[in-house]
Amino acid sequence: QVQLVESGGGLVQPGGSLRLSCAASGFPFSNSPMRWYRQAPEKEREFVASITSIGGNTNYAHSVKGRFTISRDNAKNTVYLQMNSLKPEDTAVYYCYVIAYDYWGQGTQVTVSS
């Protein structure tokens, strides 16, 4: 069955960096566009970034453009989110999502605080 397992979250100081990973299984990953979303406390889940199946095209929310980078390794069935220059407002649970199967991972908590 489809599985998405996120990892790499944690506590980081403002200005710091984290790299999230999402390991996929149960579907043809290399043919599947992928997305990252996030949900802060008491807020709606919001789009963060997307990447096409071969990684040729990426798209970002305005709030993270220039600071976050989405990438993928199809040989490892993994999509990444490199997050730099983190701000307290980036604090949220980050979710991996596969569009074609409408399936979400369990999420990983990112907390940006001094």
Buried (B, 14 or more C-beta within 10 A) or exposed (E): EBEBBBBBBEEBEEEBEBBBBBBBEEBEBEEBBBBBBBBBEEEEBEBBBBBEBEBEEBBBBEBBEEBBBBBBEBEEBBBBBBBBEBBEEBBBBBBBBBEEBEBBBEBBEBBBEE
